[in-house]
């Protein structure tokens, strides 16, 4: 029952607190603080007043006890205490005790006990505490003041004991009216409470009025806040004060103005976002590429129409499915892509295969991109699939067309290159037929033309059908050094100097040694022929990670920029005696070794050919067959 009442009281206080205005709340709060201060003041005042009365009572009792002791001592010094006829009654102890009682109305009785016997020697002993007084009187022998409290005839009293300072064996006892003192304290306490109540009431009234005056501008501020909450920003607060409330009103006016500006911007941004959303949805739905969104677990959360048409799924069927179009053989590949995207890497478009609802495997180009929130955290993925069947068919047709074109160019080039020496052979044979004579000079010319035909056919066969190769492990430095030794004499004849910069690192590769020697011979011969006046050929071999770079640079006439793109085409050459197949064969050999060849040139500066080949990661024994 009591708990229920307390809960009801709390609810009532809470509702009342919610219903109170800020003016009333501030008044209550300040009044509560004032009441707390006043209570604390009363506690301190009460303690001080009680202590003051106790000190005053103690001083009064001590003074009265000393006066009584002095009177007894003087009385005994005048003569025999048993003979009182010759002594004035006013000078006797009882007379002095009466005057002390008249002066201090709180003192009710003065009694002088004998310290040894505990009997009353002087004064009266009507306020009797027989259980304590005689024993305390006998035990008390120093000059300290000792108190006891006792009740007598319905009244409460203090009794003090003070030993005589002249050591006559007497103890002076004074009875003090405790009830009178408590009545006086109660009266003073009552007056203080009345004055305090009046003070608090006046203070609360003044505080309420003062707070009402101070918070009057809050009404205008509250009105403006209501206006702002109703999206009405145009009418400002009229500022009449320069205090904190005036500053607050000024700031609210500025806030209202800024909110009005921001609201206009938000409306425009909302409209723009709405239009952009509609545009993106229209773009996604009308895109020819199959687009679907999936969460971090790979579950589909949205698809477009092209996805339905390409894979045959309805939107209601595919939502919530995990990788529905990825074949089982490619699921690990998909997980790896998502793992790379989660680490922050960007993935290019990847050609792979996907499976339709009917189980058909189709080639597609897939691009997966992360979708991030405002904090940059990846929340989903967007996958764009493009059907590659039409493009693959077009590429196949294009490859066939390019093959036919290449075959036609090769046929035309071979026919042209062979027709010239054949024409020469036919002419000399006709000439000898007519003259019916054999000319050795004509025979030598015809043999040279036959050798040229044989050279063209041989290079063409290498290009068309490479010879069977056996790859072994070689150090590319040794292969190039063998070629340099072979061509050194020819270089001296043309006033050419080979300048080499070769790394000391091991440069082992898997290669067909003779084919690479053929490539280096072709490149070095081209460099020598490009410098008819002599010069230097700079040769460099450097290891760069898992690749080996070979550079051959001459200081010759160079190649025009428009001709560089045609280098490697069949039968294209700038030399009078060249076939144009040397560079083409060299490129094919380097490609079969998983390498690259790059040609750069400037007219009258020189030509640089850079060949890059993959280095072996391990070091197998030399000349052992290695995997191609």
Order of alpha helices (4+ residues) and beta strands (2+ residues): alpha-alpha-alpha-beta-beta-alpha-beta-beta-beta-alpha-alpha-alpha-beta-beta-alpha-alpha-alpha-beta-beta-beta-alpha-alpha-beta-alpha-beta-beta-alpha-beta-beta-alpha-alpha-beta-beta
